């Protein structure tokens, strides 16, 4: 049997294990795609398109309690008989480029639970703050039969905006101390939220922040004239998490429209096409070529770029 035939057989076997929900197969499939090993594109083309499985993005500034809320949501979902896939996108270590925060340790209660799969994924320098293979890994979890997928972002850069293009429901977590900066956040976090959470709402000024968010969302209704819910939680005790989960379910159901799905697919297609086109660019080669011509009297960066393309 030739090398390509062996690869095809191996990937077909891996796909069958993935569909059975084998966590070891999920880990191997993620490594296959992350490292772009031989045949990974063909493997991706065989994944199931399970649109009924919803993705919830949990985002917001560092220290807002996103991991604790995610941990609470896992518990509620498992209690409902769901299988939950969790992707925690962490900053990359500058030394080994692995995930720096290690949410699998923070969510240790679920690490061995057969109904929960948790994976910490480093941003690997991705400009948007999401893992460059986040779309593919999400689809693998869908294929593996996970009924709910939670993605917790690192909460910096453009990750809040990018998660809105991937998630069916985007939950933005804030804390009372964010109240003074609410107008500044309006241009970023404010536009992507499907649900606002004021966490640590047992602290002073929680009510004032919730009222401010409610006033803003009344003035900026979404396209379908739906007000963005504002939910107060105390994630460490679980207070308000039932209400949050109900709001997530309600939003996912109400907004499951062909228009939204087509926009999501367009966003994902754009990201995948951009990534594949950018792969052909070698920055070191680009530096070498610029060094060859930059001292010329008529050097112009824009003409160089036009010619390079």
C-alpha positions as CSV (number, residue, x, y, z in Angstrom):
1,X,0.0,0.0,0.0
2,X,1.4,3.4,-1.0
3,X,2.1,6.3,1.4
4,X,-1.0,8.2,0.3
5,X,-3.2,5.2,0.7
6,X,-1.8,4.6,4.2
7,X,-2.5,8.2,5.1
8,X,-6.1,8.0,3.7
9,X,-6.7,4.8,5.7
10,X,-5.2,6.3,8.8
11,X,-7.2,9.4,8.6
12,X,-10.4,7.5,7.8
13,X,-9.9,5.4,10.9
14,X,-9.2,8.6,13.0
15,X,-12.4,10.2,11.6
16,X,-14.4,7.2,12.7
17,X,-12.9,7.3,16.2
18,X,-13.6,11.1,16.3
19,X,-17.3,10.5,15.4
20,X,-17.5,8.1,18.3
21,X,-16.4,10.8,20.6
22,X,-13.1,9.2,21.6
23,X,-11.2,12.0,23.5
24,X,-7.8,10.5,22.4
25,X,-9.0,10.7,18.8
26,X,-10.0,14.4,19.3
27,X,-6.5,15.2,20.7
28,X,-4.8,13.4,17.7
29,X,-7.1,15.2,15.2
30,X,-6.4,18.6,16.8
31,X,-2.6,17.9,16.6
32,X,-3.0,16.7,12.9
33,X,-4.7,20.0,12.0
34,X,-2.7,22.3,14.3
35,X,0.6,21.0,12.8
36,X,-0.8,20.9,9.3
37,X,0.4,17.3,8.8
38,X,0.1,15.5,5.5
39,X,-3.6,15.0,4.5
40,X,-5.0,17.4,7.1
41,X,-7.0,19.4,4.5
42,X,-8.7,16.2,3.2
43,X,-9.4,15.2,6.8
44,X,-11.2,18.5,7.4
45,X,-13.3,18.1,4.2
46,X,-14.8,14.9,5.8
47,X,-16.1,16.6,9.0
48,X,-19.8,16.8,9.7
49,X,-21.5,20.1,9.3
50,X,-23.7,20.0,12.4
51,X,-25.3,23.4,12.4
52,X,-27.7,22.6,15.2
53,X,-24.8,22.5,17.7
54,X,-24.3,26.0,19.0
55,X,-21.1,27.8,19.9
56,X,-21.1,30.3,22.8
57,X,-18.2,32.8,23.1
58,X,-17.2,34.0,26.5
59,X,-15.2,37.2,26.3
60,X,-14.3,40.4,28.2
61,X,-11.4,42.1,29.8
62,X,-8.9,40.1,31.9
63,X,-10.0,39.6,35.5
64,X,-13.7,39.7,34.8
65,X,-14.2,36.1,35.9
66,X,-14.7,34.5,32.5
67,X,-13.1,31.2,33.6
68,X,-15.3,30.9,36.7
69,X,-18.4,31.7,34.6
70,X,-17.3,29.1,32.1
71,X,-16.8,26.6,34.9
72,X,-20.3,27.2,36.2
73,X,-21.9,26.9,32.7
74,X,-20.2,23.5,32.3
75,X,-21.8,22.3,35.5
76,X,-25.2,23.5,34.5
77,X,-25.0,22.0,31.0
78,X,-23.7,18.6,32.2
79,X,-26.5,18.5,34.7
80,X,-28.9,18.9,31.8
81,X,-27.3,15.8,30.2
82,X,-25.2,17.7,27.6
83,X,-21.7,17.0,26.3
84,X,-19.6,20.1,26.6
85,X,-16.5,21.0,24.5
86,X,-14.5,23.8,26.0
87,X,-11.8,25.7,24.1
88,X,-9.8,28.2,26.3
89,X,-7.7,30.5,24.2
90,X,-4.8,31.7,26.2
91,X,-1.9,34.1,25.5
92,X,1.2,32.3,24.0
93,X,4.3,31.9,26.1
94,X,7.1,33.9,24.4
95,X,9.4,30.9,25.1
96,X,7.6,27.8,24.0
97,X,4.5,29.3,22.3
98,X,2.2,27.1,24.4
99,X,-0.8,28.2,26.3
100,X,0.3,30.3,29.2
101,X,-2.7,30.3,31.6
102,X,-3.7,26.6,31.5
103,X,-7.4,26.6,32.0
104,X,-7.4,22.8,32.2
105,X,-5.8,23.2,35.6
106,X,-8.3,25.9,36.7
107,X,-11.2,23.7,35.6
108,X,-9.8,20.6,37.2
109,X,-13.2,19.4,38.4
110,X,-14.1,18.5,34.8
111,X,-10.8,17.3,33.5
112,X,-11.7,13.6,33.8
113,X,-15.4,13.9,33.2
114,X,-16.4,11.8,30.2
115,X,-19.0,14.4,29.2
116,X,-16.5,17.3,29.1
117,X,-13.5,18.0,26.8
118,X,-11.3,20.9,27.7
119,X,-8.5,22.2,25.6
120,X,-6.2,25.2,26.3
121,X,-5.0,26.7,23.0
122,X,-2.3,29.3,22.6
123,X,-2.9,32.3,20.3
124,X,0.4,31.4,18.7
125,X,0.9,35.1,17.9
126,X,-2.4,35.4,16.0
127,X,-3.1,39.1,15.6
128,X,-6.8,38.7,16.4
129,X,-6.2,37.0,19.8
130,X,-7.8,33.7,18.7
131,X,-6.0,30.5,17.9
132,X,-5.4,30.3,14.1
133,X,-7.2,26.9,13.9
134,X,-10.1,27.8,16.2
135,X,-12.7,27.2,13.4
136,X,-11.4,23.8,12.5
137,X,-11.2,22.6,16.1
138,X,-14.7,23.8,16.8
139,X,-15.9,21.7,13.8
140,X,-14.0,18.7,15.1
141,X,-15.9,19.0,18.5
142,X,-19.2,19.1,16.6
143,X,-18.2,16.0,14.6
144,X,-17.3,14.3,17.9
145,X,-20.9,14.8,19.2
146,X,-20.5,17.6,21.7
147,X,-23.8,19.3,22.1
148,X,-22.5,22.6,23.5
149,X,-19.2,24.3,22.7
150,X,-17.9,27.1,24.9
151,X,-15.0,29.3,23.7
152,X,-13.3,31.5,26.3
153,X,-11.1,34.1,24.8
154,X,-8.0,35.7,26.1
155,X,-9.8,39.1,26.3
156,X,-7.2,41.3,24.6
157,X,-6.7,42.8,21.2
158,X,-9.4,42.0,18.6
159,X,-10.4,38.6,20.1
160,X,-13.8,40.0,21.2
161,X,-14.6,41.1,17.7
162,X,-13.3,37.8,16.1
163,X,-15.3,35.6,18.5
164,X,-18.5,37.3,17.4
165,X,-17.8,36.0,13.8
166,X,-17.5,32.4,15.1
167,X,-20.0,32.2,18.0
168,X,-23.7,31.8,17.7
169,X,-24.0,33.8,21.0
170,X,-21.3,36.1,22.3
171,X,-21.4,36.8,26.1
172,X,-19.4,39.8,27.2
173,X,-18.4,39.6,30.9
174,X,-17.7,42.9,32.8
175,X,-17.2,43.8,36.4
176,X,-18.4,46.9,38.4
177,X,-15.0,48.5,38.2
178,X,-15.5,48.8,34.4
179,X,-18.3,51.3,34.8
180,X,-16.0,54.4,34.4
181,X,-14.7,53.0,31.1
182,X,-18.1,52.1,29.6
183,X,-18.1,54.8,26.9
184,X,-14.6,53.8,25.9
185,X,-15.6,50.2,25.5
186,X,-18.6,51.1,23.5
187,X,-16.6,51.1,20.2
188,X,-15.3,47.5,20.8
189,X,-17.0,45.2,23.2
190,X,-20.3,47.0,23.1
191,X,-21.1,46.2,19.5
192,X,-20.4,42.4,19.6
193,X,-22.4,41.5,22.7
194,X,-25.4,39.3,22.4
195,X,-25.6,39.1,26.2
196,X,-23.9,41.3,28.9
197,X,-22.9,39.8,32.2
198,X,-22.1,42.0,35.1
199,X,-20.0,39.6,37.2
200,X,-19.0,40.1,40.8
201,X,-22.3,41.9,41.2
202,X,-22.1,41.7,45.0
203,X,-19.6,44.6,44.7
204,X,-20.5,48.3,44.9
205,X,-21.5,50.0,41.7
206,X,-22.7,46.7,40.1
207,X,-26.3,48.1,39.8
208,X,-25.0,51.3,38.3
209,X,-23.1,49.5,35.6
210,X,-26.0,47.2,34.8
211,X,-28.3,50.3,34.5
212,X,-25.7,52.0,32.2
213,X,-25.5,48.9,30.0
214,X,-29.3,48.7,29.8
215,X,-29.6,52.3,28.8
216,X,-27.0,52.0,26.1
217,X,-28.6,48.8,24.6
218,X,-32.0,50.5,24.6
219,X,-30.5,53.2,22.4
220,X,-28.7,50.7,20.1
221,X,-31.1,47.8,19.4
222,X,-29.8,45.0,17.2
223,X,-31.0,44.6,13.7
224,X,-34.0,42.5,14.7
225,X,-34.9,45.2,17.4
226,X,-34.0,42.8,20.2
227,X,-32.7,44.3,23.4
228,X,-29.4,42.9,24.6
229,X,-30.0,41.2,28.0
230,X,-27.9,42.4,31.0
231,X,-27.5,39.7,33.6
232,X,-25.9,40.1,37.1
233,X,-23.9,37.2,38.4
234,X,-21.7,36.2,41.2
235,X,-19.8,33.4,39.5
236,X,-18.0,32.1,42.6
237,X,-21.4,31.2,44.1
238,X,-23.3,30.4,40.9
239,X,-25.7,33.3,41.5
240,X,-27.4,34.3,38.2
241,X,-25.8,31.5,36.1
242,X,-29.2,29.8,35.6
243,X,-30.5,33.0,34.1
244,X,-27.4,33.4,32.0
245,X,-27.8,29.9,30.6
246,X,-31.5,30.5,29.8
247,X,-30.6,33.7,28.0
248,X,-27.9,31.8,25.9
249,X,-30.4,29.2,24.9
250,X,-33.0,31.8,24.1
251,X,-30.7,33.8,21.9
252,X,-29.3,30.8,20.0
253,X,-32.9,29.7,19.2
254,X,-34.2,33.2,18.2
255,X,-31.3,34.1,16.0
256,X,-30.8,30.8,14.1
257,X,-31.6,32.3,10.7
258,X,-30.3,31.7,7.2
259,X,-29.0,35.3,7.1
260,X,-27.0,35.0,10.3
261,X,-25.6,31.5,9.3
262,X,-24.5,32.9,5.9
263,X,-22.7,35.8,7.5
264,X,-21.0,33.4,9.9
265,X,-19.9,31.1,7.1
266,X,-18.7,34.2,5.1
267,X,-16.6,35.3,8.1
268,X,-15.1,31.9,8.5
269,X,-14.4,31.5,4.8
270,X,-12.7,34.9,4.7
271,X,-10.5,34.0,7.7
272,X,-9.6,30.6,6.2
273,X,-8.8,32.1,2.7
274,X,-6.7,34.9,4.3
275,X,-4.7,32.5,6.4
276,X,-4.0,30.2,3.4
277,X,-2.9,33.1,1.2
278,X,-0.7,34.6,4.0
279,X,1.1,31.3,4.4
280,X,2.9,31.9,1.1
281,X,4.5,35.0,2.5
282,X,7.9,34.6,4.1
283,X,8.9,37.7,6.2
284,X,12.6,36.9,6.0
285,X,12.5,36.6,2.2
286,X,10.5,39.9,2.1
287,X,13.2,41.5,4.3
288,X,15.9,40.3,1.9
289,X,14.2,41.5,-1.2
290,X,13.5,45.0,0.4
291,X,17.2,45.2,1.4
292,X,18.1,44.7,-2.3
293,X,16.0,47.6,-3.6
294,X,15.4,50.0,-0.7
295,X,18.5,52.1,-1.4
296,X,17.5,52.8,-4.9
297,X,16.7,56.4,-5.6
298,X,13.2,55.7,-6.9
299,X,12.3,53.1,-4.2
300,X,8.6,53.4,-3.2
301,X,7.1,50.9,-0.8
302,X,3.7,50.9,-2.5
303,X,5.2,50.2,-5.9
304,X,7.2,47.4,-4.3
305,X,4.1,45.8,-2.8
306,X,2.1,46.1,-6.0
307,X,4.9,44.3,-7.9
308,X,5.4,41.7,-5.2
309,X,1.7,40.7,-5.4
